[in-house]
């Protein structure tokens, strides 16, 4: 019997190990093939994404600039009393919508009504004084005419006194001529001389009366001229004193109207700071009205983004409050005159040795389509994402 060969005898453990190794190798090959396939797919996906991004950038991305540093703003109206008084009615509250002309607050009108009564009295007094001045003017004119008549009478008296003086002078001369011949007595001569002296005195008195009458007339003319200057070219309504009194009355009536404070614009009441019974001060704001239909966006773009931005370019915006589901349309209304840091209360001072350059942002105003704002209202201060289309540069 032949001797058995040990190598020909089956080795179960070795065969099983070989089988396991073959399975492991096969599984490893499958995994490698799968990994390779997924790597290829990933590479293709990355390439597609890169291609899509490149196409998007060249077709869209490079023609738009955007920022999420944007906020809703509006030209709010400060409600400010124009006179100091106590608030006797407060008809609105915060968050309340109002229309232009709606009554917001009513102030105590007592002082304003007293001022109106005083102004009306002053106006009546001014009218009365003007009519009195007109009447005085007529009286002074009559006095000037009367003084003229006095002068004429005085001149007539002078003429009579002159004639009497001439007569007595001639009589005296005749008697003096006859006195030497003894035809006239001394007594008669003395009487003639006295008569002549009396006539001379009367003539001087008559001439003085003319001077006095002329002086009186000049005084009357001066008074007439002074009084006439107050009314010449004026009527009762155009008299300066009457107009001044009427202006005071108008001012008093205006103050009475201002005791009723009305809404200057349509909007929503915000920051109401007045309470019933409070004495408000002239010029101190008591509330703010926000025109929610006229809001706009202040978008703070980086300075390098604004190279191609121009006024009038179209823009789109999304509000965080609506989760990006609503798109607003608008246009660039203007660029601010300075960066945010330069307009700050305490501007940065870079003239120091430790200066570090910081990218600046410039506010850009975006006006929104009123229809979009009416459909989806906004509030001041809400965050927005803005994108400006610069393809139409």
Secondary structure, 3 states (H helix, E strand, C coil): CCCCCHHHCCCHHHHHHHHHHHHHHHHHHHHHHHHHHHHHHHHHHHHHHHHHHHHHHHHCHHHEEEEEEEEEECCCEEEECCCCEEEEEECCCCCCEECCCCEEEEECCHHHHHHHHHHHHHHHHHHHHHHHHHHHHHHHHHHHHHHHHHHHHHHHHHHHHHHHHHHHHHHHHHHHHHHCCCCCCHHHHHHHHHHHHHHHHHHHHHHHHHHHHHHHHHHHHHHHHHHHHHHCCCCCCCCHHHHHHHHHHHHHHHHHHCCEEECCCCEEEECCCCCCCCEECCCCEEEEEECHHHCEEEEEEEHHHHCCCCCCCEEEEEEHHHCCCCEEEEEEEEECCCCCCCCCCCCCCCCCCCCCCCCCEEEEEEEECHHHHHHCCCCCCCEEEEEEECCCC
